[in-house]
Structures are given as C-alpha cells and as structure tokens.
Amino acid sequence: MGWLCSNQFHSYISFHQIYMFVTYLYTDVWPGSADMLQSLRECFGCNQDLLTSLRKAEEMAFEHGDLTIALEPKVYLELLELFAAHPPEYSFRCDSSILSSRSAVFRGLLNHVGEDGRIVLDEALLPRGFAPVVVHFIYTDELDFSMVPDTIISESSLSEARAIVAGRSPHSPLHRAIQLIHIAKFFALEKLVQLCEDVIVASLCPESCVSICTWACDGALLSNYFSYLESEFSQIASTHCLFDISLESLVRCVKSQFLQATEVDVLEAVIRWGEHELLHRMEEREPNVVADTSHSISRRGVKRGDLSGAELREILAPITAHLRIDYVLPPFHQSLNAAYSRGILDRAPLRDDLVCPSTSEIIPDIHWFRPDQDAPGPRFYVPYYKRDGIACIPHPLLVVDCAFHVAVTNLMPDLISEEKFNEVLLFFCIDITLFEMSHLRSNWKSLLLLKVPIVSIIFASFHVLIIDVWRFSW
C-alpha cells in the first residue's frame, strides 16, 4: 500500500522506499536512483546534507536537549577553594537518545538518571576542556581540537617554547590526542579512539616516536611505531634519539626484513648505541660520581679505545646475532673491519666456493648470488630495489624455463581487496617476468611455487634481481 504526498510528489511511495529514505537520513547512504532521492527530499523538505543536519541538531541540543551532564571539579582543586578560586560547575545539554546510541557507557548511565534528567560525572573522567570535543564527535563523527580551550594553568614563555620544541606542548594535537584517547576508551567510543590514533601516528617524528612507543605498549600504535622506526631508521640513527631506543625495540628493528638502511649504516648505528649504553653503565659503576664535576666519566670524555671490547660485545650480543654481515657493501668496509678488530663480531668461516676455480680470485660477493640455504638474504632496501630493478635487462642468451611459473595468491582477502590485489600484480608484472626468465635454484622454485603472501614474493623478486644484476655485469 502506498502513500501519497499531495502537491509535491504526485506518485505513490512504497513502504520500502520510505524505509530507505529514513535510513538515508541517518547514514547518508542511498541505494536507489538519484531522481527518486531528489523527489523524496523535495517532498519532505530535506534540503541539507547529513553533516549540516547533525551540526544543527548539536546546536539545538545545547539549548533544548532532554539530558544535562554536569562535571564536578577534580579532587586536587580543593586547595583552590581556600583562595576562593574554585571554578564554577560546568554542565551541558544533549539528546539522551543520540548519546545512548553512540556509547554503551552512557547508555548504562542513563538508567540512573533522576527526574530532573541530570547526570553528574567526575571531571577526572571527562575534563571540561574536552567535553565539547566529545559531544561534537558524538553528533558528527568529527575530531576538532580547535574546540579545546586554552589550559587554565599558564606556563612561562621559555618553558612552553622548550615543550613545543620537544613535541610536548599542551596545545599540540599530539598531546591532546594522547589525553583524549583515554577518555574515548573509557566511554567506549571506538571511532574516536581511531581518530586519536590517526593523529598520534601522523605526529610520529624522530623526537616523539620513542616516547610514543613507551606510552603505547601494544596495539596498533606500537605496530605503526615499528613501521616508522624501520622506514626512518637512517634518519633516527643520525640523531641523539637513537640512544633512547630500548634494546627490545632495536633487536626487533634489526631483525626486520624491511629495515630501510644499508648494512653498514645498521652496523655503525648499533655500535654507537652499544657504546652509549656502555658509557652509561660505567657512570653508574664509578664510585663517588658527582654530576657535572671533573670526576664524572662523561666530563672526562672517554675515548672509544678506552671502552672494553668484551663488555661492548656482551651488550650488543642480542643485536649482532641478527646483523647481516654477509651483505655489507663494500665487503671490506672499515667499520666492519673495526668491529672485527675490537672483538664485537666474529669472522665467519670461509666458504668452499669463495675462490673462483678458474681465476683463483676471491669472490667477496658470493653471498649475493649464491646464498646459503638457511641465510635470510639481503633486506628489502628500497633504493637498491628501485635502482637495480630499472637497470636489470634480461640477457638475450637466457633460455626461458617454461616449466617454471610464479603463482601469486591473495591470502588476506579481508585486508587486500580484489582491485588492490590486481593493481599489485600489474605493478610487479615485470619482476614476475624476470622470475620466469631466470635460472633459479631448486630451493627458490620450491619457495615460490608455494602460496606465499605478496610481501614474500616482493622480497624474493628483489633477491633475484640482485643476482641477475651481478650476472649481467660480468
């Protein structure tokens, strides 16, 4: 049975269309035709978009909302009462229906609302400075830090300038997002938690990444921290922020296949980190150490030769086990030789195929084109991959092995859409062709014929490209 909207919409509207239109009012999603939607909007006078309507509803709720939320001051502000500086009670109005639909915590609190329609919360749970931000998000799904007023306690210009340089300014988006994310988690506002995490991830820099890692502990933020640490390791290693990285984080970073640094840079950074850690331990051991005096080790300026190689080796043992010394370029780099001479690293035994049988010359790069079966191989260092991938032209004398084919399977369809998967296949079609045109060892064949993730295929292609570049250069 249809409904008739006289004078504006001279046709019958089914119940299903009305249901679709009501859903559109709440979600801004319309699966029907654009003409039908325009007719319904004109019929019912809905000429504004969803975001504008939500903002209008928020403004109306501040004046005519059926629920009042009052925030009591924090306990530590009792001291201000003695000086008649107690801040006035802060309250705001909103719609109980919208509040209960967005947060399970607020839904439970509504069961204890009195006849006056009033909820009293401790300001420690919802600070008055963030209350407008939370309410605005509940209505619009937007995170707007411009609604946060300036802090009550003012800081001196010098201390505030130092805080801004260090990334700890109370007015910075990072500082406010870290505060707000705890509020969002308490009130079970998952979308607001995600928006705060986006702000924190966007604020990652060499100065803030270590402190964010210490604060995050686990979850998506920690994963983004390690991704940032891997991609910006060369930049971080050139600053004092390297010494703030924990041993566990450094081990995980060095173990990564996608660490964006050359093996020489990684080795030098690890040794500098170990020397700083050893110096710190020596300062703690020295008796009667007084800060900023001539007796302090840091004031004396300990030279590198004065540091114990055995103790430095012990400190770096968990890290050096994951260094890929075989892929240091050039193979006889002075930093590598210095690490050997100081006893930080042990020289690996010489391989049987290290000497070319025809010329009796030593082949120091044997690990690149003839890796050990259990070797991790070179890292996926993007500059090497881009440069060598462009310069790698198939040799005309190579014979294509028609029995060998690369099969790429999307093992994560929930994370990688079909469209994105096809885009990745097109992007790496040249590399796949090089796979088919190369003489690969049987262990590489068995590896690639498995249904491995795309990331493994990318690394394997990088490894073979380096092999082919070495062959073609001969």
C-alpha positions as CSV (number, residue, x, y, z in Angstrom):
1,M,0.0,0.0,0.0
2,G,1.5,3.4,-1.0
3,W,1.4,6.8,0.5
4,L,0.6,10.0,-1.5
5,C,2.4,13.3,-1.0
6,S,-0.1,15.8,-2.4
7,N,1.0,18.9,-4.3
8,Q,4.7,18.0,-4.2
9,F,5.1,14.4,-5.1
10,H,2.3,13.1,-7.3
11,S,3.0,9.4,-7.1
12,Y,2.7,6.5,-4.7
13,I,5.7,5.8,-2.4
14,S,6.1,2.3,-1.2
15,F,6.9,1.4,2.4
16,H,10.3,0.1,1.3
17,Q,11.2,3.5,-0.2
18,I,10.2,5.2,3.0
19,Y,12.4,2.8,4.9
20,M,15.3,3.5,2.5
21,F,14.8,7.3,2.9
22,V,14.8,7.1,6.7
23,T,18.0,5.1,6.5
24,Y,19.4,7.7,4.2
25,L,18.6,10.4,6.7
26,Y,20.7,8.7,9.4
27,T,23.5,7.3,7.2
28,D,23.6,9.4,4.0
29,V,23.6,6.2,2.0
30,W,21.0,5.9,-0.8
31,P,21.0,2.7,-2.9
32,G,18.2,3.8,-5.2
33,S,18.0,6.2,-8.1
34,A,19.1,9.8,-7.8
35,D,15.8,11.1,-9.2
36,M,13.8,9.2,-6.6
37,L,16.0,10.6,-3.8
38,Q,15.7,14.1,-5.1
39,S,11.9,13.8,-5.3
40,L,11.7,12.5,-1.7
41,R,14.0,15.3,-0.4
42,E,11.8,17.9,-2.0
43,C,8.7,16.2,-0.8
44,F,9.8,16.1,2.9
45,G,11.8,19.3,2.8
46,C,15.2,17.7,3.4
47,N,17.5,20.1,1.6
48,Q,20.6,19.9,3.8
49,D,23.3,17.3,3.7
50,L,23.8,14.9,6.7
51,L,26.7,16.7,8.2
52,T,24.9,20.1,8.2
53,S,21.9,18.5,9.8
54,L,23.9,16.8,12.5
55,R,25.6,20.1,13.4
56,K,22.2,21.8,13.5
57,A,21.0,19.0,15.8
58,E,24.0,19.6,18.0
59,E,23.3,23.3,18.3
60,M,19.6,22.6,19.1
61,A,20.6,20.0,21.8
62,F,22.7,22.5,23.7
63,E,19.5,24.6,24.2
64,H,16.7,22.0,24.2
65,G,18.3,18.7,25.0
66,D,16.5,16.4,27.4
67,L,19.7,15.4,29.3
68,T,22.0,17.5,31.3
69,I,25.5,16.4,32.1
70,A,27.3,18.2,35.0
71,L,31.0,17.9,35.6
72,E,32.3,18.2,39.2
73,P,35.8,19.6,39.7
74,K,38.7,17.4,40.4
75,V,39.7,16.5,44.0
76,Y,43.1,18.3,43.8
77,L,41.3,21.6,43.2
78,E,40.1,21.6,46.8
79,L,43.2,23.6,47.5
80,L,41.9,26.4,45.3
81,E,38.8,26.7,47.4
82,L,40.8,28.2,50.2
83,F,41.7,31.1,47.9
84,A,38.2,31.4,46.5
85,A,39.4,30.2,43.1
86,H,37.1,27.3,42.8
87,P,35.9,27.1,39.2
88,P,32.1,27.1,38.7
89,E,30.3,23.9,37.9
90,Y,30.3,23.0,34.2
91,S,27.3,21.5,32.6
92,F,25.9,21.0,29.1
93,R,22.8,19.6,27.5
94,C,22.4,16.9,24.8
95,D,20.0,14.3,23.4
96,S,19.8,11.2,25.5
97,S,18.8,9.1,22.5
98,I,21.8,10.0,20.5
99,L,24.1,9.7,23.5
100,S,22.9,6.2,24.3
101,S,23.1,5.1,20.7
102,R,26.8,6.1,20.5
103,S,28.2,4.8,23.8
104,A,27.4,1.8,25.8
105,V,28.8,3.5,28.9
106,F,26.4,6.5,28.6
107,R,23.6,4.0,27.9
108,G,24.2,2.4,31.2
109,L,24.4,5.8,33.0
110,L,21.0,6.7,31.6
111,N,19.5,4.0,33.8
112,H,20.4,6.1,36.8
113,V,19.1,9.4,35.6
114,G,16.8,11.2,38.1
115,E,13.6,13.0,37.4
116,D,15.5,16.2,36.7
117,G,17.2,14.5,33.7
118,R,20.7,15.2,35.1
119,I,23.9,13.1,35.3
120,V,26.9,14.2,37.4
121,L,30.3,13.0,36.4
122,D,33.7,13.4,37.9
123,E,35.8,15.9,35.9
124,A,38.7,13.4,36.1
125,L,36.7,11.1,33.8
126,L,35.6,13.9,31.4
127,P,37.6,17.1,31.7
128,R,35.6,20.2,30.9
129,G,38.1,21.2,28.3
130,F,37.5,18.0,26.2
131,A,33.7,17.8,26.8
132,P,32.8,20.0,23.7
133,V,35.1,17.8,21.6
134,V,33.5,14.6,22.8
135,V,30.0,15.9,22.3
136,H,30.8,17.2,18.9
137,F,32.2,13.9,17.9
138,I,29.1,12.0,19.2
139,Y,27.0,14.1,16.8
140,T,29.2,14.5,13.8
141,D,32.0,11.8,13.9
142,E,34.5,14.7,13.6
143,L,37.5,15.3,15.8
144,D,38.0,19.1,16.2
145,F,40.7,20.1,18.6
146,S,40.0,23.8,18.0
147,M,37.1,23.4,20.4
148,V,39.5,22.7,23.3
149,P,40.0,26.0,25.3
150,D,43.4,27.1,26.5
151,T,44.7,25.4,29.7
152,I,43.8,27.2,33.0
153,I,47.4,27.0,34.3
154,S,49.6,29.2,32.2
155,E,53.3,28.4,31.6
156,S,56.2,30.7,31.1
157,S,57.2,31.5,27.6
158,L,60.5,29.8,28.0
159,S,59.1,26.5,29.4
160,E,56.4,26.5,26.8
161,A,58.9,27.1,24.0
162,R,61.0,24.2,25.2
163,A,57.9,22.0,25.4
164,I,56.9,22.8,21.8
165,V,60.4,22.0,20.5
166,A,60.3,18.7,22.3
167,G,56.9,17.9,21.0
168,R,55.3,18.1,24.4
169,S,53.3,21.3,24.1
170,P,49.9,21.1,25.9
171,H,48.4,22.8,22.9
172,S,49.8,20.4,20.3
173,P,47.5,17.9,18.6
174,L,49.8,15.0,19.8
175,H,49.5,16.0,23.4
176,R,45.7,16.5,23.2
177,A,45.2,13.2,21.3
178,I,47.1,11.3,23.9
179,Q,44.8,12.8,26.6
180,L,41.6,12.3,24.6
181,I,42.3,8.7,23.7
182,H,42.0,7.6,27.3
183,I,38.6,9.4,27.6
184,A,37.4,7.8,24.4
185,K,38.4,4.3,25.6
186,F,36.7,4.8,28.9
187,F,33.4,5.8,27.3
188,A,33.7,3.1,24.6
189,L,33.9,5.5,21.6
190,E,35.8,3.3,19.2
191,K,35.7,5.6,16.3
192,L,37.1,8.5,18.4
193,V,39.9,6.2,19.6
194,Q,40.7,5.5,15.9
195,L,40.8,9.2,15.1
196,C,43.1,9.9,18.0
197,E,45.4,7.1,16.9
198,D,45.5,8.7,13.4
199,V,46.6,12.0,14.9
200,I,49.3,10.3,17.0
201,V,50.6,8.3,14.0
202,A,50.6,11.4,11.9
203,S,52.7,13.1,14.6
204,L,55.4,10.5,14.6
205,C,58.8,12.0,14.3
206,P,62.4,11.1,15.5
207,E,61.8,13.2,18.6
208,S,58.4,11.7,19.6
209,C,58.5,8.1,18.3
210,V,60.3,6.6,21.3
211,S,58.1,8.3,23.8
212,I,55.0,7.2,21.9
213,C,56.3,3.6,21.9
214,T,56.8,3.7,25.7
215,W,53.3,5.1,26.2
216,A,51.6,2.8,23.7
217,C,52.9,-0.6,24.9
218,D,50.9,-2.6,22.5
219,G,48.2,-2.4,19.8
220,A,48.1,-0.6,16.5
221,L,50.1,2.4,17.7
222,L,53.0,0.1,18.6
223,S,52.8,-1.5,15.1
224,N,52.9,1.9,13.5
225,Y,55.9,2.9,15.7
226,F,57.9,-0.1,14.5
227,S,56.9,0.6,10.9
228,Y,58.1,4.2,11.3
229,L,61.3,3.1,13.0
230,E,62.0,0.7,10.1
231,S,61.3,3.2,7.4
232,E,63.2,6.2,9.0
233,F,66.0,4.3,10.7
234,S,68.7,6.1,8.8
235,Q,67.4,9.5,9.9
236,I,66.8,8.4,13.5
237,A,70.3,6.8,13.7
238,S,71.9,10.1,12.8
239,T,70.4,11.9,15.9
240,H,70.5,11.5,19.6
241,C,67.1,9.8,19.5
242,L,69.0,6.6,18.7
243,F,70.1,6.3,22.3
244,D,66.5,6.4,23.6
245,I,65.6,3.2,21.7
246,S,65.2,0.2,24.0
247,L,67.2,-3.0,23.5
248,E,64.0,-4.9,22.6
249,S,62.9,-2.3,20.0
250,L,66.4,-2.3,18.5
251,V,66.5,-6.1,18.2
252,R,63.1,-6.2,16.6
253,C,64.1,-3.5,14.2
254,V,67.4,-5.2,13.2
255,K,65.5,-8.5,12.7
256,S,63.1,-6.8,10.2
257,Q,63.3,-7.7,6.6
258,F,62.2,-4.2,5.6
259,L,64.7,-2.1,7.6
260,Q,65.4,0.9,5.3
261,A,69.2,1.3,5.8
262,T,72.3,-0.2,4.4
263,E,74.0,-2.9,6.4
264,V,76.9,-0.5,7.1
265,D,74.6,2.1,8.5
266,V,72.9,-0.5,10.7
267,L,76.2,-1.8,11.9
268,E,77.5,1.7,12.8
269,A,74.3,2.7,14.5
270,V,74.3,-0.5,16.6
271,I,77.9,0.1,17.7
272,R,77.1,3.7,18.6
273,W,74.1,2.6,20.6
274,G,76.2,0.0,22.4
275,E,79.0,2.5,23.2
276,H,76.4,4.9,24.7
277,E,74.9,2.1,26.8
278,L,78.4,1.0,28.0
279,L,79.3,4.6,28.9
280,H,76.0,4.8,30.9
281,R,76.9,1.6,32.8
282,M,80.4,2.9,33.5
283,E,79.0,6.1,35.0
284,E,76.7,4.0,37.3
285,R,79.6,1.8,38.4
286,E,82.2,4.5,39.2
287,P,82.2,5.4,42.9
288,N,81.6,8.9,44.2
289,V,80.3,10.1,40.8
290,V,79.1,13.7,41.1
291,A,77.1,15.2,38.3
292,D,78.9,18.0,36.3
293,T,82.2,17.6,38.1
294,S,85.6,16.6,36.8
295,H,85.2,13.1,38.4
296,S,82.3,12.3,36.1
297,I,83.2,9.9,33.2
298,S,81.1,12.0,30.8
299,R,83.1,15.1,31.8
300,R,86.4,13.4,31.2
301,G,85.4,12.4,27.7
302,V,86.1,8.7,27.4
303,K,87.7,7.7,24.1
304,R,86.4,4.8,22.0
305,G,89.6,2.9,22.6
306,D,89.1,3.1,26.4
307,L,85.8,1.2,26.2
308,S,86.0,-2.5,26.9
309,G,85.5,-4.5,23.8
310,A,84.4,-7.6,25.8
311,E,81.7,-5.7,27.7
312,L,80.6,-4.0,24.5
313,R,80.4,-7.3,22.8
314,E,78.2,-8.6,25.7
315,I,75.9,-5.6,25.4
316,L,75.4,-6.0,21.7
317,A,75.2,-9.8,21.6
318,P,71.4,-9.9,21.3
319,I,71.6,-7.4,18.3
320,T,74.7,-8.6,16.4
321,A,73.1,-12.1,16.1
322,H,70.7,-10.5,13.6
323,L,73.1,-8.3,11.6
324,R,73.5,-9.4,8.0
325,I,77.3,-9.0,7.8
326,D,77.5,-11.0,4.5
327,Y,75.7,-8.2,2.7
328,V,77.9,-5.3,3.9
329,L,78.9,-3.2,0.9
330,P,81.8,-3.0,0.2
331,P,82.6,-6.3,1.8
332,F,85.8,-5.0,3.4
333,H,84.4,-1.8,4.8
334,Q,86.4,-0.1,7.5
335,S,83.6,-0.1,10.0
336,L,83.2,-3.9,9.6
337,N,87.0,-4.4,10.0
338,A,87.0,-2.2,13.1
339,A,84.2,-4.3,14.6
340,Y,86.3,-7.4,13.9
341,S,89.4,-6.0,15.5
342,R,87.6,-4.8,18.6
343,G,86.1,-8.3,19.1
344,I,82.5,-7.1,18.7
345,L,81.9,-9.5,15.8
346,D,83.4,-12.9,14.9
347,R,84.6,-13.7,11.5
348,A,82.6,-16.3,9.8
349,P,84.5,-19.4,8.4
350,L,85.5,-19.2,4.8
351,R,83.2,-20.9,2.3
352,D,84.5,-23.5,-0.1
353,D,83.2,-21.6,-3.1
354,L,84.8,-18.3,-2.0
355,V,87.6,-18.7,-4.5
356,C,86.8,-18.8,-8.2
357,P,88.2,-22.1,-9.6
358,S,89.1,-20.7,-13.0
359,T,90.9,-17.5,-11.9
360,S,91.8,-18.3,-8.3
361,E,90.4,-14.9,-7.3
362,I,88.4,-14.4,-4.1
363,I,84.7,-13.6,-4.8
364,P,83.7,-11.5,-1.7
365,D,80.1,-11.1,-3.0
366,I,79.5,-14.8,-3.2
367,H,76.6,-14.5,-0.7
368,W,74.6,-12.2,-3.1
369,F,74.4,-14.6,-6.0
370,R,74.9,-18.0,-4.2
371,P,73.3,-17.6,-0.7
372,D,73.4,-20.3,1.9
373,Q,70.3,-22.4,2.2
374,D,69.4,-21.0,5.7
375,A,70.6,-17.5,5.1
376,P,68.0,-14.7,5.5
377,G,69.2,-13.0,2.3
378,P,69.5,-9.2,1.8
379,R,67.0,-6.8,3.2
380,F,64.3,-5.2,1.0
381,Y,66.1,-1.9,0.9
382,V,64.1,0.3,-1.5
383,P,66.9,2.3,-3.1
384,Y,68.7,-0.9,-4.1
385,Y,65.4,-2.4,-5.4
386,K,64.4,0.7,-7.5
387,R,67.9,1.2,-8.9
388,D,68.7,-2.4,-9.7
389,G,65.1,-3.1,-10.9
390,I,65.4,-0.4,-13.5
391,A,68.9,-1.4,-14.6
392,C,68.1,-5.1,-14.8
393,I,67.5,-6.0,-18.5
394,P,67.0,-9.7,-19.4
395,H,70.0,-11.2,-21.1
396,P,69.3,-12.3,-24.6
397,L,71.1,-15.6,-24.1
398,L,68.9,-16.7,-21.3
399,V,66.6,-19.5,-22.1
400,V,63.1,-19.3,-20.6
401,D,62.2,-22.3,-18.4
402,C,58.6,-22.9,-19.5
403,A,58.1,-25.3,-16.6
404,F,58.6,-22.6,-14.0
405,H,55.8,-20.2,-13.2
406,V,55.1,-17.9,-10.3
407,A,51.7,-18.2,-8.7
408,V,50.6,-15.3,-6.5
409,T,47.7,-15.9,-4.2
410,N,45.8,-13.4,-2.1
411,L,45.9,-14.9,1.4
412,M,44.4,-11.9,3.0
413,P,41.2,-11.0,1.1
414,D,39.8,-9.2,4.1
415,L,42.7,-6.8,4.1
416,I,43.5,-6.6,0.4
417,S,40.6,-6.0,-1.9
418,E,40.5,-7.7,-5.3
419,E,41.0,-4.4,-7.1
420,K,44.1,-3.6,-5.0
421,F,45.4,-7.2,-5.4
422,N,45.1,-6.8,-9.2
423,E,46.9,-3.5,-9.0
424,V,49.8,-5.1,-7.2
425,L,50.0,-7.8,-9.8
426,L,50.3,-5.3,-12.6
427,F,52.9,-3.3,-10.7
428,F,55.1,-6.4,-10.3
429,C,54.5,-8.0,-13.7
430,I,58.0,-7.1,-14.8
431,D,59.5,-8.8,-11.8
432,I,57.4,-11.9,-12.4
433,T,58.6,-12.0,-16.0
434,L,62.2,-11.8,-14.8
435,F,61.4,-14.7,-12.5
436,E,60.3,-16.8,-15.4
437,M,63.4,-15.9,-17.5
438,S,66.0,-16.6,-14.8
439,H,67.7,-19.8,-13.9
440,L,66.7,-20.3,-10.4
441,R,67.9,-22.9,-8.0
442,S,65.5,-25.6,-6.9
443,N,65.1,-24.2,-3.4
444,W,63.9,-20.9,-4.8
445,K,61.5,-22.8,-7.0
446,S,60.0,-24.7,-4.1
447,L,59.7,-21.5,-2.2
448,L,57.9,-19.5,-4.9
449,L,55.6,-22.3,-6.0
450,L,54.1,-22.2,-2.5
451,K,51.2,-19.9,-1.9
452,V,53.2,-17.3,-0.1
453,P,51.9,-13.7,0.7
454,I,52.7,-10.9,-1.6
455,V,55.3,-9.5,0.7
456,S,57.4,-12.7,0.4
457,I,57.1,-12.5,-3.4
458,I,58.3,-8.9,-3.3
459,F,61.4,-9.8,-1.3
460,A,62.1,-12.9,-3.4
461,S,62.0,-10.8,-6.6
462,F,64.3,-8.3,-5.0
463,H,66.8,-11.0,-4.1
464,V,66.8,-12.5,-7.6
465,L,67.1,-9.0,-9.2
466,I,70.3,-8.5,-7.4
467,I,71.6,-11.9,-8.6
468,D,70.7,-11.1,-12.2
469,V,72.4,-7.6,-12.0
470,W,75.6,-9.3,-10.8
471,R,75.5,-11.8,-13.6
472,F,74.8,-9.2,-16.3
473,S,77.6,-7.0,-15.0
474,W,80.1,-9.9,-15.8
